[in-house]
Amino acid sequence: MAQTDNKKFFENLTGAGKAIAVLTSGGDAQGMNAAVRAVVRMGIYVGAKVYFVHEGYQGMVDGGDNIKEATWESVSSMLQMGGTVIGSARCKDFRTHEGRLKAAHNLVQRGITNLCVIGGDGSLTGANLFREEWSGLLAELVQQSLIDEEAAQKYSALHIVGMVGSIDNDFCGTDMTIGTDSALHRIIEVVDAIMTTAQSHQRTFVLEVMGRHCGYLALVSALACGADWVLIPEMPPEDGWEEKMCQKLSAKRAGMKRLNIIIVAEGAIDRNNKAITSEHVKNLVVQCLGFDTRVTILGHVQRGGTPSAFDRILASRMGVEAVLALLETTANTAACVVSLRGNQSVRLPLMECVQMTQEVQKAMDEKRFEEAVRLRGRSFENNLKTYKLLAHRKPESELPHSNFNVAVLNVGAPAAGMNAAVRSAVRVGISEGHKMFAVSDGFEGFYKGQIKEVNWADVGGWTGQGGSLLGTKRTLPAKHIEKIAEQMRQYNINALLMIGGFEALECLLQLCEARSSYEEFCVPLCMLPATISNNVPGTDLSIGADTALNAIVETCDRIKQSASGTKRRVFIIETMGGYCGYLASVGGLAAGADAAYIFEEPFDIRDLQSNVEHLTEKMKTGIQRGLILRNENSNENYTTDFIYQLYSEEGRGVFDCRKNVLGHMQQGGSPSPFDRNFGTKIAAKAMQWITKKLSESYRQGRVFANTEDSACLLGMRRRAMVFQPVVQLKDETDFIHRTPKEQWWLKLRPLMKILAKYKTSYDVSDSGQLEHVVLSRPKESEAMAAI
């Protein structure tokens, strides 16, 4: 492996002489195809032979045509398909010794000693058992004269890497499993649709979602739609919950709310481990309250449909990582799973993860529910805490009284998820005892005095709304600083929470500079990054970027489909993002693009020429479509029109060309589940920080905070949420192009090139370290993992 300045590259890593088999097992999950595609293409790229194993372990036991060599073209058009194209099956035969013996024989015949298994904990446990028995199975095959001694020596070790494909997100050690985000998309689409009909008839809806042993889908969808009540197996309700639930539903109706949503996980139980069914919940509501109530069981809808952008990127990253892990294994390497923590891919010992997952079930069986929640991991724990904080309003008598006034405003362009963040901030602020004020139209509304107090009910139903309900403008405060200070004085504002993109960062810096002249700004100031461009320094992700990515990917899918059955065609698609190439690059990886032109990676006419030649070669192999993404400001001369005309001319006779400018459709639409939850959790955390800072800086009857750490941006860095003093971010920022100087996602660009068959360099310095599953108690200062 090539080493440069302590960096590790994979150029010298070769798979020549190796054979890798990929199979999907257990229940299907959206994104499995993206993982299969990545394994096949990365394997072929490094010179290995790659085999499909059709129908999971059953295909491995049956052999024959079920184990076929894969080609580069055989995984084309696979990325956007749901389910698993190579099939999956529950296999009784593989559970028997004879079945595993047949499977070993089938693999040895083809020289396969590397196995990539995509499935749940049962499938991965089976793979590990197979690996442990391997040498014994080969000895038996030699004894039965089915293979010779030489083959047994040559194929003496079986290497296994797992990827978790499960919509339930029930596997410990990983923040997200392949398929979970897409399942949440299906649930939220249904909930949003049901809300309109429920509102029309003043109905209560009981929604049953999947999750026999894990309540993740129920919990996160409840958080994402602001459900009134949620029932999950890990945290059964206290005895007497029926009465409490009915009281809450009744109070909501009395407060003029026209609908109620209750979400039930299919495995929901009470404190005595007795099942709570959706029908039981419905009957309760009808008997106690007489409300018009309906049950909707989502069932297999949650497993279907196209994978979300998140699942495609996750699966593509995991697939490439799995091949790297297989190429680096030795005979003594333990079986591992590649997984995600924060936004980093990690490798974890397979059996440690499986044991931890089994511990959760054991804790639930033994009624150690607090322990079960803790074992699920920090992400799950934080989701539960945030839901409890936002869904259940404490009576006025139980609320603390702080006498502090906190203002919330949106700055810059609208981004999906802003409203979820405002709702969360308002409700957490009220729970902390503050008076909450909403400012309309950003700082323009601020200096004009468009400020009003908001209460708990004012932000009800905001989570699923796109755009910015408060209104947002790009106006910076510097011009009107005196009038803004006057409004701060008039309303006695003790802290400010800004939600926005790069403009919000500039606003925060201007307010910090104004502190020397205006004491009114010597209060805690906090900013949450919310922009589709994802161009804010100090954070890896911004509220709104995931929704925009999904809009891009969905449109690319439709555009590519429009060419099916026609002659060969290349599409040039322009994305937003200013000078930041995040949407073009990550959207390109998720949509299976051939190239993505961005400002951060300068390109010239020779690059354009080589891309055209590459596409020409690709078309000759029988592939019908090409996809090129271009960031709007990638180059002032090589415009979308120029690239379109160049491709049209150079590709004449081989392919024709079409162009499409996506424009503001990337900014619209209702927020994705990820953005709803990211916005909700990040705002809750920001409000808790503001409360802490207010109590620290309260002296002699007033708030005075002018230290660097009293004006912060809350962002996600690698695996943690971090508060960073905004003054310290100045050095990390390119103010001319409005981007961070260093951007983590540039490391993903080689993946897109590899999967499109370009020779490229790939920095794998972050890969290769086998970590361990640890149950650390998170410190207060440490952040929650990303959703």
Backbone hydrogen bonds, N-H to C=O, Kabsch-Sander energy under -0.5 kcal/mol:
donor,donor_aa,acceptor,acceptor_aa,energy
2,A,9,F,-0.6
4,T,7,K,-2.2
7,K,4,T,-2.9
9,F,2,A,-3.0
9,F,7,K,-0.5
10,F,762,Y,-1.4
13,L,10,F,-1.8
14,T,12,N,-0.5
15,G,46,V,-3.5
16,A,46,V,-0.5
17,G,47,G,-0.5
18,K,15,G,-2.6
20,I,49,K,-3.0
21,A,114,N,-2.8
22,V,51,Y,-2.6
23,L,116,C,-2.2
24,T,53,V,-0.5
24,T,87,G,-0.5
25,S,118,I,-2.5
26,G,89,A,-0.7
31,G,81,M,-0.5
32,M,29,A,-1.8
33,N,83,G,-0.7
35,A,31,G,-1.8
36,V,32,M,-2.5
37,R,33,N,-2.8
38,A,34,A,-2.0
39,V,35,A,-2.3
40,V,36,V,-2.7
41,R,37,R,-2.7
42,M,38,A,-2.5
43,G,39,V,-2.5
44,I,40,V,-2.6
45,Y,41,R,-2.4
46,V,42,M,-1.8
47,G,44,I,-1.4
48,A,43,G,-2.5
49,K,18,K,-2.7
51,Y,20,I,-3.0
52,F,68,K,-3.4
53,V,22,V,-2.2
54,H,52,F,-0.6
54,H,66,N,-3.4
55,E,86,I,-2.4
56,G,53,V,-0.7
56,G,87,G,-0.9
58,Q,55,E,-1.0
59,G,55,E,-0.9
59,G,56,G,-0.5
60,M,56,G,-1.2
61,V,57,Y,-2.3
62,D,58,Q,-2.7
63,G,59,G,-2.1
66,N,63,G,-1.8
67,I,64,G,-1.4
68,K,52,F,-1.8
68,K,66,N,-0.7
70,A,50,V,-3.3
75,V,72,W,-1.0
76,S,73,E,-1.9
78,M,75,V,-1.2
81,M,78,M,-1.6
83,G,303,R,-0.5
87,G,84,T,-1.2
92,K,90,R,-0.6
95,R,92,K,-1.3
96,T,93,D,-1.7
99,G,93,D,-0.6
100,R,96,T,-1.9
101,L,97,H,-2.0
102,K,98,E,-2.2
103,A,99,G,-2.2
104,A,100,R,-2.4
105,H,101,L,-2.1
106,N,102,K,-2.4
107,L,103,A,-2.0
108,V,104,A,-2.7
109,Q,105,H,-2.2
110,R,106,N,-0.7
110,R,107,L,-0.8
111,G,108,V,-1.4
112,I,107,L,-2.6
113,T,19,A,-1.1
113,T,111,G,-0.6
114,N,19,A,-1.1
115,L,159,H,-3.0
116,C,21,A,-3.1
117,V,115,L,-0.6
117,V,161,V,-2.1
118,I,23,L,-2.6
118,I,116,C,-0.5
119,G,117,V,-0.6
119,G,163,M,-2.0
124,L,120,G,-2.1
125,T,121,D,-2.2
126,G,122,G,-2.1
127,A,123,S,-1.8
128,N,124,L,-1.9
129,L,125,T,-2.2
130,F,126,G,-2.2
131,R,127,A,-2.0
132,E,128,N,-2.3
133,E,129,L,-2.1
134,W,130,F,-0.8
136,G,133,E,-0.5
137,L,133,E,-2.6
138,L,134,W,-2.6
139,A,135,S,-2.0
140,E,136,G,-2.0
141,L,137,L,-2.2
142,V,138,L,-2.3
143,Q,139,A,-2.4
144,Q,140,E,-2.3
145,S,142,V,-1.7
146,L,141,L,-2.7
147,I,141,L,-1.1
152,A,148,D,-1.8
153,Q,149,E,-2.1
154,K,150,E,-2.7
155,Y,151,A,-2.6
156,S,153,Q,-1.3
159,H,113,T,-3.2
159,H,157,A,-0.5
161,V,115,L,-2.3
162,G,336,C,-2.9
163,M,117,V,-2.6
164,V,338,V,-0.5
165,G,119,G,-1.3
165,G,163,M,-0.8
166,S,164,V,-0.7
166,S,178,I,-1.3
169,N,166,S,-0.9
172,C,170,D,-0.5
174,T,171,F,-1.0
175,D,340,L,-3.1
178,I,164,V,-2.5
180,T,177,T,-1.7
183,A,179,G,-2.2
184,L,180,T,-2.2
185,H,181,D,-1.9
186,R,182,S,-2.1
187,I,183,A,-2.3
188,I,184,L,-3.0
189,E,185,H,-2.3
190,V,186,R,-1.9
191,V,187,I,-2.9
192,D,188,I,-2.9
193,A,189,E,-1.7
194,I,190,V,-2.9
195,M,191,V,-2.4
196,T,192,D,-0.9
197,T,193,A,-1.1
198,A,194,I,-2.9
199,Q,195,M,-2.2
200,S,196,T,-1.5
201,H,197,T,-1.5
202,Q,198,A,-0.7
203,R,198,A,-2.5
204,T,292,D,-2.6
205,F,260,N,-2.8
206,V,294,R,-3.0
207,L,205,F,-0.6
207,L,262,I,-3.2
208,E,206,V,-0.5
208,E,296,T,-2.6
209,V,207,L,-0.6
209,V,264,V,-2.4
219,L,215,G,-2.9
220,V,216,Y,-3.0
221,S,217,L,-2.1
222,A,218,A,-1.9
223,L,219,L,-2.0
224,A,220,V,-2.3
225,C,221,S,-1.4
226,G,222,A,-1.0
227,A,222,A,-2.0
228,D,261,I,-2.2
229,W,261,I,-1.2
231,L,263,I,-2.3
241,W,238,E,-1.1
244,K,240,G,-1.4
245,M,241,W,-3.0
246,C,242,E,-2.1
247,Q,243,E,-2.4
248,K,244,K,-2.3
249,L,245,M,-2.5
250,S,246,C,-2.3
251,A,247,Q,-2.4
252,K,248,K,-2.2
253,R,249,L,-2.0
254,A,250,S,-2.3
255,G,251,A,-1.5
256,M,253,R,-1.6
257,K,252,K,-2.0
260,N,203,R,-1.6
262,I,205,F,-2.7
263,I,229,W,-2.6
264,V,207,L,-3.2
264,V,262,I,-0.5
265,A,231,L,-2.6
266,E,209,V,-2.0
267,G,211,G,-1.5
268,A,265,A,-2.3
270,D,274,K,-2.2
273,N,270,D,-2.0
276,I,268,A,-2.5
277,T,275,A,-0.6
281,V,277,T,-1.9
282,K,278,S,-2.3
283,N,279,E,-2.5
284,L,280,H,-2.0
285,V,281,V,-2.1
286,V,282,K,-2.5
287,Q,283,N,-2.9
288,C,284,L,-3.0
289,L,285,V,-2.3
290,G,285,V,-1.0
290,G,286,V,-1.0
291,F,285,V,-0.9
293,T,291,F,-0.7
294,R,204,T,-2.4
296,T,206,V,-2.8
298,L,208,E,-2.2
298,L,296,T,-0.7
301,V,298,L,-1.7
302,Q,299,G,-1.5
303,R,300,H,-0.9
304,G,300,H,-0.9
304,G,301,V,-0.8
312,R,308,S,-2.0
313,I,309,A,-2.4
314,L,310,F,-3.0
315,A,311,D,-2.7
316,S,312,R,-2.3
317,R,313,I,-2.7
318,M,314,L,-2.7
319,G,315,A,-2.6
320,V,316,S,-2.0
321,E,317,R,-2.3
322,A,318,M,-2.7
323,V,319,G,-1.7
324,L,320,V,-2.1
325,A,321,E,-2.5
326,L,322,A,-2.2
327,L,323,V,-2.3
328,E,324,L,-1.4
329,T,325,A,-0.7
329,T,326,L,-0.6
333,T,330,T,-1.4
336,C,160,I,-1.4
337,V,348,L,-2.9
338,V,162,G,-2.5
339,S,346,V,-3.1
341,R,344,Q,-2.9
343,N,718,R,-1.7
344,Q,341,R,-2.5
346,V,339,S,-2.9
347,R,769,Q,-0.9
348,L,337,V,-2.6
350,L,335,A,-2.7
353,C,349,P,-1.7
354,V,350,L,-2.2
355,Q,351,M,-2.6
356,M,352,E,-2.1
357,T,353,C,-2.4
358,Q,354,V,-2.4
359,E,355,Q,-2.0
360,V,356,M,-1.3
361,Q,357,T,-1.2
362,K,358,Q,-2.1
363,A,359,E,-2.8
364,M,360,V,-2.2
365,D,361,Q,-2.6
366,E,362,K,-2.1
367,K,364,M,-1.5
368,R,363,A,-3.3
369,F,367,K,-1.2
372,A,368,R,-1.9
373,V,369,F,-2.2
374,R,370,E,-2.0
375,L,371,E,-2.7
376,R,372,A,-1.4
377,G,373,V,-0.6
377,G,374,R,-1.1
381,E,377,G,-2.2
382,N,378,R,-2.7
383,N,379,S,-2.0
384,L,380,F,-2.1
385,K,381,E,-2.4
386,T,382,N,-2.7
387,Y,383,N,-2.3
388,K,384,L,-2.4
389,L,385,K,-2.0
390,L,386,T,-1.9
391,A,387,Y,-2.8
392,H,388,K,-1.1
393,R,391,A,-0.7
398,E,395,P,-1.7
399,L,395,P,-0.8
399,L,396,E,-0.9
402,S,400,P,-0.6
402,S,433,G,-1.7
403,N,433,G,-0.7
406,V,435,K,-2.7
407,A,495,A,-2.4
408,V,437,F,-2.7
409,L,497,L,-2.2
410,N,439,V,-0.5
411,V,499,I,-2.3
412,G,473,K,-2.6
417,G,465,Q,-0.5
418,M,415,A,-1.9
419,N,467,G,-0.6
421,A,417,G,-1.8
422,V,418,M,-2.3
423,R,419,N,-2.7
424,S,420,A,-2.2
425,A,421,A,-2.6
426,V,422,V,-2.7
427,R,423,R,-2.5
428,V,424,S,-2.7
429,G,425,A,-2.5
430,I,426,V,-2.3
431,S,427,R,-2.1
432,E,428,V,-1.7
433,G,430,I,-1.4
434,H,429,G,-2.5
435,K,404,F,-2.8
436,M,434,H,-0.5
436,M,454,V,-0.5
437,F,406,V,-3.0
438,A,452,K,-3.0
439,V,408,V,-2.5
440,S,438,A,-0.5
440,S,450,Q,-2.4
441,D,470,L,-1.6
442,G,439,V,-0.5
442,G,471,G,-0.9
443,F,475,T,-0.5
444,E,441,D,-0.9
445,G,441,D,-1.7
446,F,442,G,-1.6
447,Y,443,F,-2.2
448,K,444,E,-1.0
449,G,445,G,-0.5
449,G,446,F,-1.2
450,Q,445,G,-3.3
451,I,449,G,-2.2
452,K,438,A,-2.1
454,V,436,M,-2.7
458,D,455,N,-0.6
459,V,455,N,-0.6
459,V,456,W,-0.9
460,G,457,A,-1.6
462,W,459,V,-1.5
465,Q,462,W,-1.7
471,G,468,S,-0.7
473,K,410,N,-0.6
480,H,477,P,-1.2
481,I,478,A,-1.1
484,I,480,H,-2.3
485,A,481,I,-2.4
486,E,482,E,-2.0
487,Q,483,K,-2.0
488,M,484,I,-2.4
489,R,485,A,-2.1
490,Q,486,E,-2.9
491,Y,487,Q,-2.6
492,N,489,R,-0.7
493,I,488,M,-2.2
494,N,405,N,-2.9
495,A,405,N,-1.0
496,L,524,P,-2.1
497,L,407,A,-2.6
498,M,496,L,-0.5
498,M,526,C,-3.1
499,I,409,L,-2.4
500,G,498,M,-0.5
500,G,528,L,-2.2
501,G,411,V,-0.8
504,A,501,G,-0.7
505,L,501,G,-1.3
506,E,502,F,-2.1
507,C,503,E,-2.7
508,L,504,A,-2.4
509,L,505,L,-2.2
510,Q,506,E,-2.2
511,L,507,C,-2.4
512,C,508,L,-2.0
513,E,509,L,-2.1
514,A,510,Q,-1.8
515,R,511,L,-0.6
515,R,512,C,-0.9
516,S,513,E,-0.9
517,S,514,A,-1.1
518,Y,514,A,-2.8
519,E,517,S,-0.5
521,F,518,Y,-1.4
522,C,519,E,-2.4
523,V,521,F,-1.8
525,L,710,S,-3.0
526,C,496,L,-2.4
527,M,712,C,-2.0
528,L,498,M,-2.8
530,A,500,G,-2.3
531,T,543,I,-0.9
534,N,531,T,-0.8
539,T,536,V,-0.9
540,D,716,M,-3.4
543,I,529,P,-2.6
545,A,542,S,-1.5
548,A,544,G,-1.9
549,L,545,A,-2.3
550,N,546,D,-2.2
551,A,547,T,-1.9
552,I,548,A,-2.3
553,V,549,L,-2.8
554,E,550,N,-2.5
555,T,551,A,-2.0
556,C,552,I,-2.7
557,D,553,V,-2.4
558,R,554,E,-1.9
559,I,555,T,-2.8
560,K,556,C,-2.8
561,Q,557,D,-2.3
562,S,558,R,-1.8
563,A,559,I,-0.5
563,A,560,K,-1.2
564,S,561,Q,-1.6
566,T,563,A,-2.1
569,R,624,Q,-2.6
570,V,656,D,-2.5
571,F,626,G,-2.5
572,I,658,R,-2.9
573,I,571,F,-0.6
573,I,628,I,-3.1
574,E,660,N,-2.7
575,T,630,R,-2.3
579,Y,737,H,-0.5
580,C,577,G,-2.4
581,G,579,Y,-0.5
585,S,581,G,-2.8
586,V,582,Y,-2.8
587,G,582,Y,-0.6
587,G,583,L,-1.6
588,G,584,A,-1.6
589,L,585,S,-1.9
590,A,586,V,-2.2
591,A,587,G,-2.2
592,G,588,G,-0.9
593,A,588,G,-3.1
594,D,627,L,-3.3
595,A,627,L,-1.0
597,Y,629,L,-2.7
598,I,596,A,-0.5
601,E,598,I,-0.6
608,L,604,D,-1.9
609,Q,605,I,-2.4
610,S,606,R,-2.5
611,N,607,D,-2.1
612,V,608,L,-2.1
613,E,609,Q,-2.3
614,H,610,S,-2.4
615,L,611,N,-2.3
616,T,612,V,-2.3
617,E,613,E,-2.3
618,K,614,H,-2.2
619,M,615,L,-2.6
620,K,616,T,-1.3
621,T,617,E,-0.7
621,T,618,K,-1.2
622,G,619,M,-1.4
623,I,618,K,-1.2
626,G,569,R,-2.1
628,I,571,F,-3.0
629,L,595,A,-2.5
630,R,573,I,-2.8
631,N,597,Y,-2.9
632,E,575,T,-1.8
633,N,578,G,-1.1
634,S,631,N,-2.2
639,T,637,N,-2.1
643,I,639,T,-2.7
644,Y,640,T,-2.4
645,Q,641,D,-2.6
646,L,642,F,-2.7
647,Y,643,I,-2.8
648,S,644,Y,-2.3
649,E,645,Q,-2.3
650,E,646,L,-3.0
651,G,647,Y,-2.2
652,R,649,E,-1.0
654,V,651,G,-2.8
655,F,651,G,-2.6
656,D,568,R,-2.2
658,R,570,V,-2.2
660,N,572,I,-2.4
662,L,574,E,-2.1
662,L,660,N,-0.6
665,M,662,L,-1.2
666,Q,663,G,-1.7
667,Q,664,H,-1.5
668,G,664,H,-1.0
676,R,672,S,-2.4
677,N,673,P,-2.4
678,F,674,F,-3.1
679,G,675,D,-2.4
680,T,676,R,-2.1
681,K,677,N,-2.8
682,I,678,F,-2.5
683,A,679,G,-1.9
684,A,680,T,-1.8
685,K,681,K,-2.1
686,A,682,I,-2.0
687,M,683,A,-2.3
688,Q,684,A,-1.7
689,W,685,K,-1.8
690,I,686,A,-2.5
691,T,687,M,-2.3
692,K,688,Q,-1.9
693,K,689,W,-2.7
694,L,690,I,-2.7
695,S,691,T,-2.1
696,E,692,K,-1.9
697,S,693,K,-2.2
698,Y,694,L,-0.6
699,R,697,S,-0.8
699,R,702,R,-2.9
702,R,699,R,-1.8
704,F,697,S,-2.4
705,A,522,C,-2.9
710,S,707,T,-1.8
711,A,708,E,-1.5
712,C,525,L,-2.3
713,L,724,Q,-2.5
714,L,527,M,-2.4
715,G,713,L,-0.7
715,G,722,V,-2.5
717,R,715,G,-0.6
717,R,720,A,-3.1
718,R,716,M,-0.5
719,R,717,R,-0.9
720,A,717,R,-2.8
722,V,715,G,-3.3
722,V,720,A,-0.5
724,Q,713,L,-2.7
724,Q,722,V,-0.6
726,V,711,A,-2.6
728,Q,725,P,-0.9
729,L,725,P,-0.7
729,L,726,V,-0.7
730,K,727,V,-1.0
732,E,729,L,-1.0
733,T,730,K,-1.5
734,D,739,T,-3.1
735,F,733,T,-0.9
738,R,734,D,-0.9
739,T,734,D,-1.7
741,K,732,E,-3.4
746,L,743,Q,-1.5
747,K,744,W,-1.9
748,L,745,W,-1.9
749,R,745,W,-0.5
749,R,746,L,-0.8
751,L,748,L,-0.8
752,M,748,L,-1.2
753,K,749,R,-1.8
754,I,750,P,-3.1
755,L,751,L,-2.7
756,A,752,M,-0.8
757,K,754,I,-1.8
758,Y,753,K,-3.0
764,V,8,K,-3.1
764,V,762,Y,-0.7
767,S,764,V,-1.3
770,L,768,G,-0.7
771,E,347,R,-3.1
771,E,769,Q,-0.7
774,V,772,H,-0.8
776,S,774,V,-1.0
